[in-house]
């Protein structure tokens, strides 16, 4: 009996000591390092819905931005992938991130304040035409604008009022962070980003110009089913995703309409309005419904594997002109996606079918397990890749199509009509009061005086 009592007393003492040690560590602050564990263990459930875990400290998006800003201020662009990886690892390790003032102090010597802010003096610019509205909510429009040096650039304009109405403020903040990362660490397969700005009614992203819309060229020239074209363009998409994933960016918006061709005919991604830097899984249902992966339909959380699923869908569409799960009834589309039921029309080449089968796999962990490197070794991509799985030679190759501009800058781009713009973009500037200021707008720099381009 005495032995049992002694054992119980010993156990209680050990437990009390353990609790005391943990309390002492907590009282010392949040700088101590925890063992590497998954983000879902730190924040059970949906990561983005558990920001209370940070209390008054940085959100993980803000923390990641500090790492990117540090690289920009120090001119260490080549280290950005490593820096973001380190930031993600620290988020996974610590339930509480360093306080805002602690990180801000490290980047307080940056020049020109916020990075990536462009001028709101539009007096020297000339609007050449609108390319259209990106979504059916009328939040975003794309304009082709001529600059003083005769250079054509792309301006992406977002209505502040509609961002608030459609609950997309967090989305545009995440997109800005992704664009900032791609600007600090550029890729030839991603449209260049110059910076952002704001006016009383709009937020704007200033990006490189481009020569053609992939979707428009495919429809005009009837390229569906062409293996050389599908090979080159999908290889470029794979390279773009490989680069984004190295920055911990999940794309989540991929279809022919989201791809453009440079003036030399090289493919680039240009739409990142559903993209974000992720720590682990994310649960937001977004993207093009026909391109949803099974895990998105079932809302079981998704990661980079979602992007590889979309590569399979887009390759199928470039070969067959339709997506593999398309149905008049969207619920039937979702049902087919969850069951991964699809067939191939005769227009899909055999080599492309094999790649699509590797990508359209229900289990995310078995979907293109080797990623871009394993796809490079597939027979479809051998003409545009190296035997060791490298894609280095791709951006040096001659594209299968080079845009011609005999009819002006819109020769290979479908220009939006005034009727479509009036219906989707809404009332002209000046017909309503500007929306009230928000803290999120401050990331876009000072408010410029004029809403419209001349």
C-alpha positions in Angstrom: 0.0 0.0 0.0 2.8 2.4 0.9 4.5 1.6 -2.4 1.4 2.5 -4.4 1.1 5.8 -2.5 4.7 6.6 -3.1 4.3 5.9 -6.9 1.3 8.2 -7.0 3.1 11.0 -5.2 6.1 10.6 -7.6 3.8 10.8 -10.7 2.1 13.9 -9.4 5.4 15.6 -8.8 6.6 14.8 -12.3 3.4 16.2 -13.8 3.6 19.3 -11.7 7.2 19.9 -12.8 6.3 19.5 -16.5 3.5 22.0 -16.2 5.7 24.4 -14.4 8.4 24.2 -17.2 5.8 24.8 -19.9 4.4 27.9 -18.0 7.9 29.3 -17.6 8.5 28.9 -21.3 5.3 30.7 -22.1 6.0 33.5 -19.7 9.4 34.1 -21.5 7.5 35.0 -24.6 6.7 33.4 -28.0 10.2 33.3 -29.3 11.0 29.7 -28.3 10.9 27.1 -31.0 8.4 24.3 -30.9 9.0 20.9 -32.6 8.1 21.0 -36.3 4.4 20.0 -36.5 1.7 20.5 -39.1 -0.3 23.7 -39.3 -3.5 21.7 -38.8 -2.2 20.6 -35.4 -1.6 24.2 -34.4 -4.8 25.5 -35.7 -7.4 22.6 -36.0 -9.8 22.8 -38.9 -9.6 25.6 -41.4 -6.3 27.4 -41.2 -7.6 30.7 -42.5 -10.6 30.6 -40.1 -8.4 30.3 -37.0 -6.6 33.7 -37.1 -7.5 34.1 -33.4 -4.5 31.9 -32.7 -2.3 34.9 -33.5 -4.1 37.2 -31.0 -2.7 40.7 -31.7 0.4 39.4 -33.5 0.9 39.1 -37.2 -1.5 37.1 -39.4 0.5 34.6 -41.5 -0.1 36.7 -44.7 1.4 39.8 -43.0 4.3 37.7 -41.7 5.0 36.3 -45.2 4.9 39.8 -46.6 7.6 41.0 -44.2 9.9 38.3 -45.5 9.3 39.3 -49.1 9.8 43.0 -48.2 13.1 42.2 -46.5 14.3 40.5 -49.6 13.3 43.5 -51.8 14.9 46.0 -49.5 18.2 44.0 -49.4 18.2 43.2 -53.1 18.4 39.5 -52.3 15.9 38.3 -54.9 17.7 35.0 -55.5 17.0 34.0 -51.9 13.2 34.7 -52.0 12.2 31.0 -52.3 14.3 30.1 -49.3 13.0 33.1 -47.4 9.3 32.2 -48.0 10.1 28.6 -47.1 11.6 29.7 -43.9 8.6 31.9 -43.1 6.2 29.0 -43.8 8.3 26.7 -41.6 8.2 29.2 -38.8 4.5 29.5 -39.1 4.2 25.8 -38.8 6.5 25.7 -35.7 5.0 28.5 -33.7 1.4 29.0 -32.5 2.2 32.7 -32.0 4.3 34.7 -34.5 6.6 37.5 -33.5 4.8 40.8 -32.7 4.3 43.3 -35.5 6.8 45.8 -34.1 9.5 43.2 -33.8 9.4 42.4 -37.5 8.7 45.9 -38.7 11.9 47.1 -36.9 13.9 44.8 -39.2 12.6 46.4 -42.4 12.2 49.9 -41.1 15.2 51.1 -43.3 13.4 50.3 -46.5 13.5 53.0 -49.1 10.3 54.5 -50.6 8.1 52.9 -48.0 5.9 50.1 -49.4 7.5 48.2 -52.3 5.7 47.9 -55.6 3.7 51.1 -55.6 3.4 52.9 -58.9 2.4 56.5 -59.8 -1.2 57.5 -60.0 -0.3 60.3 -62.5 -2.3 59.0 -65.5 -2.0 62.2 -67.6 0.6 60.8 -69.9 -1.2 57.5 -70.5 -3.6 56.6 -73.2 -6.3 53.9 -72.9 -6.3 51.8 -76.0 -9.3 49.6 -75.1 -10.7 47.2 -72.6 -10.1 43.5 -73.0 -13.1 42.5 -70.8 -14.3 41.7 -67.3 -12.7 38.8 -65.5 -15.7 37.4 -63.7 -19.5 37.6 -63.7 -19.6 39.8 -60.6 -18.1 42.7 -62.5 -15.3 43.3 -59.9 -12.3 43.4 -62.3 -11.6 44.7 -65.8 -8.5 44.4 -67.9 -7.3 47.4 -70.0 -4.6 47.8 -72.6 -2.9 51.1 -72.0 -0.3 52.9 -74.0 2.6 54.6 -72.1 4.7 57.6 -73.2 7.4 55.4 -74.6 4.7 53.8 -76.9 4.9 50.6 -74.7 1.6 48.8 -74.3 0.9 47.6 -70.7 -1.9 45.8 -69.0 -3.8 47.4 -66.2 -6.0 45.3 -64.0 -8.7 47.5 -62.3 -10.8 46.4 -59.4 -13.8 48.3 -58.1 -13.5 49.0 -54.3 -17.3 49.0 -53.9 -17.7 45.7 -55.7 -14.8 44.1 -53.8 -16.6 45.0 -50.5 -20.0 43.9 -51.9 -18.7 40.5 -53.1 -16.6 40.0 -50.0 -13.4 39.8 -52.0 -11.2 42.3 -50.1 -9.1 39.5 -48.6 -8.8 37.9 -52.0 -7.3 41.0 -53.6 -4.9 41.4 -50.6 -3.7 37.8 -51.1 -3.3 38.4 -54.9 -1.2 41.5 -54.3 1.1 39.4 -52.0 1.4 36.7 -54.7 2.2 39.4 -57.4 4.8 40.9 -55.1 6.5 37.5 -54.7 6.5 36.9 -58.5 7.9 40.4 -59.0 10.8 39.8 -56.5 11.4 36.4 -58.1 10.3 36.6 -61.8 9.7 33.7 -64.2 9.5 33.9 -68.1 6.3 32.0 -67.8 4.5 34.6 -65.6 3.4 38.0 -66.9 5.6 40.7 -65.3 4.2 42.8 -62.5 5.3 46.4 -62.0 3.3 47.4 -59.0 -0.1 48.6 -57.7 -1.9 51.9 -56.8 -5.3 53.2 -55.8 -7.7 56.0 -56.7 -10.9 57.0 -54.9 -12.9 54.2 -56.5 -10.4 51.6 -57.8 -7.4 49.5 -56.9 -5.1 48.8 -59.8 -2.3 46.3 -60.7 0.2 47.5 -63.4 1.5 44.6 -65.5 3.4 43.9 -68.7 1.6 44.0 -72.0 1.0 40.9 -74.1 0.4 40.1 -77.7 -2.4 37.5 -77.8 -5.0 35.7 -75.7 -4.5 31.9 -75.8 -8.2 31.2 -75.8 -8.9 33.7 -78.6 -6.1 32.3 -80.8 -7.3 28.7 -80.3 -10.8 29.6 -81.2 -9.9 31.7 -84.2 -7.3 29.3 -85.7 -9.1 26.1 -84.6 -6.0 24.7 -82.9 -7.9 22.2 -80.8 -6.3 18.7 -81.1 -2.9 20.0 -82.3 -0.3 18.0 -80.3 2.6 20.4 -81.0 0.6 23.4 -79.7 -0.8 21.6 -76.7 2.7 20.2 -75.9 4.4 23.6 -75.9 1.7 25.6 -74.1 1.1 22.9 -71.4 4.8 22.6 -70.8 4.9 26.3 -70.2 2.1 26.0 -67.7 3.9 23.2 -65.9 7.0 25.4 -65.7 4.9 28.3 -64.3 3.4 26.1 -61.7 6.8 24.7 -60.7 8.0 28.2 -60.1 4.8 29.3 -58.2 5.0 26.2 -56.0 8.6 27.0 -55.1 7.2 30.2 -53.7 4.5 28.3 -51.8 1.9 29.8 -54.1 -1.1 27.7 -55.1 -2.7 29.1 -58.3 -6.3 27.8 -58.2 -7.3 29.6 -61.4 -6.2 27.9 -64.6 -7.9 27.7 -68.0 -7.1 29.0 -71.5 -8.7 32.3 -70.7 -6.1 32.8 -67.9 -3.1 32.5 -70.2 -1.7 35.0 -72.6 1.0 35.0 -75.3 3.9 37.4 -75.4 4.6 39.5 -78.5 7.0 36.6 -79.4 4.3 33.9 -78.8 5.5 32.5 -75.5 2.9 31.5 -72.9 2.5 33.4 -69.6 0.0 33.2 -66.7 -1.5 36.5 -65.9 -4.5 35.9 -63.6 -3.9 35.3 -59.9 -7.2 36.5 -58.3 -7.7 33.1 -56.6 -4.0 32.5 -55.8 -2.5 32.7 -52.3 0.7 31.7 -50.4 -0.3 28.7 -48.3 1.2 27.1 -45.2 -0.6 23.7 -45.4 -4.0 23.0 -46.8 -6.6 25.6 -47.6 -10.4 25.2 -47.7 -11.7 28.1 -49.7 -13.9 26.9 -52.6 -12.7 28.9 -55.6 -11.7 28.5 -59.2 -13.7 27.5 -62.3 -16.4 25.0 -61.4 -15.6 22.7 -64.4 -12.0 22.7 -63.3 -12.7 21.9 -59.6 -10.7 18.9 -58.2 -12.6 16.2 -56.2 -11.2 17.5 -52.9 -12.6 21.0 -53.7 -16.0 19.6 -54.5 -16.1 17.6 -51.3 -14.6 20.6 -49.3 -12.0 18.3 -47.7 -9.1 20.8 -48.1 -6.7 21.2 -51.0 -3.1 22.1 -51.7 -0.8 22.2 -54.6 -2.3 19.0 -56.0 -5.3 21.1 -57.0 -3.1 22.9 -59.6 -2.0 19.6 -61.2 -5.6 18.5 -61.5 -6.3 21.7 -63.4 -3.3 21.0 -65.7 -5.1 17.8 -66.7 -8.3 19.6 -67.3 -6.7 22.3 -69.5 -4.7 19.8 -71.5 -8.0 17.9 -72.2 -9.7 21.1 -73.3 -6.9 22.2 -75.6 -7.2 18.8 -77.3 -11.0 18.3 -77.2 -12.3 21.9 -77.0 -14.5 21.0 -74.1 -13.7 20.1 -70.5 -13.9 16.4 -69.5 -16.7 16.8 -66.9 -18.9 19.4 -68.5 -22.6 18.9 -68.1 -25.6 21.2 -68.6 -26.5 20.6 -64.9 -23.7 21.8 -62.6 -24.6 19.2 -59.9 -24.1 16.5 -62.5 -20.7 18.0 -63.3 -19.8 17.8 -59.6 -20.9 14.2 -59.4 -18.7 13.2 -62.3 -15.8 15.1 -60.8 -16.1 13.3 -57.5 -16.3 9.9 -59.3 -13.6 11.0 -61.7 -15.6 9.8 -64.7 -14.5 10.9 -68.1 -13.9 9.6 -71.7 -11.7 10.7 -74.5 -12.9 11.9 -78.0 -10.8 10.8 -81.0 -9.2 14.3 -81.2 -7.1 13.7 -78.1 -3.7 12.2 -79.0 -2.6 9.0 -77.3 0.4 10.6 -75.6 -1.8 13.4 -74.2 -4.3 10.8 -72.9 -1.5 9.2 -70.9 -0.5 12.5 -69.3 -4.2 13.4 -68.6 -4.7 10.0 -66.9 -1.8 10.7 -64.6 -3.2 14.1 -63.6 -6.9 13.5 -63.3 -6.6 11.1 -60.4 -9.1 11.3 -57.5 -6.5 10.8 -54.8 -4.4 14.0 -54.6 -1.4 12.2 -53.2 -1.3 10.0 -56.3 -1.7 12.9 -58.8 1.5 13.5 -60.7 3.6 12.4 -57.6 6.9 13.6 -59.1 5.5 17.0 -60.1 7.0 18.9 -63.0 10.2 16.8 -63.0 8.3 13.5 -63.6 6.1 15.2 -66.3 9.2 16.3 -68.1 10.2 12.7 -68.7 6.8 11.8 -70.2 6.9 11.0 -74.0 4.6 13.9 -74.8 7.0 16.4 -73.3 10.4 14.9 -74.4 10.7 17.2 -77.4 10.6 20.3 -75.1 12.5 18.9 -72.0 15.8 17.4 -71.1 16.3 13.7 -70.2 17.1 14.6 -66.6 13.7 16.1 -66.1 14.8 19.7 -66.6 12.7 22.3 -68.5 15.6 24.8 -68.9 15.5 24.5 -72.7 11.8 25.4 -73.1 12.0 29.2 -72.9 14.7 29.2 -75.6 12.5 27.2 -78.1 10.6 28.8 -81.0 6.9 28.9 -80.1 4.4 27.2 -82.5 2.6 30.5 -83.1 3.9 34.1 -83.3 1.4 36.9 -83.1 1.0 39.2 -86.1 -0.1 42.8 -85.6 -1.2 43.8 -89.1 -4.5 45.0 -87.7 -3.1 46.8 -84.6 -2.7 45.7 -80.9 -6.0 43.9 -80.9 -5.2 41.6 -83.8 -5.0 38.6 -81.5 -7.1 39.7 -78.6 -10.9 40.0 -78.4 -11.8 43.6 -77.5 -14.8 44.0 -75.2 -17.7 45.9 -76.8 -19.2 49.0 -75.2 -22.5 47.1 -74.6 -20.8 44.3 -72.7 -18.8 46.7 -70.6 -21.9 48.7 -69.7 -23.7 45.6 -68.7 -20.9 43.9 -66.7 -18.8 46.8 -65.4 -21.8 49.0 -64.4 -22.3 52.7 -64.1 -19.6 55.1 -65.2 -17.2 56.9 -62.8 -18.8 59.8 -60.9 -22.3 58.4 -60.6 -21.9 57.2 -57.0 -19.8 58.3 -54.0 -16.4 56.5 -53.5 -16.5 53.8 -50.9 -15.2 54.6 -47.4 -11.5 54.0 -46.7 -10.4 50.6 -45.3 -7.1 49.6 -43.7 -6.5 47.1 -46.5 -6.4 49.9 -49.1 -3.3 51.3 -47.4 -1.2 48.5 -48.9 -1.9 50.0 -52.4 -0.2 53.3 -51.5 -1.6 56.9 -51.3 -5.0 57.6 -53.0 -4.5 59.2 -56.4 -6.6 62.1 -57.7 -8.1 60.6 -60.9 -10.0 57.4 -61.4 -9.8 57.1 -65.2 -7.2 56.9 -67.9 -7.3 59.7 -70.5 
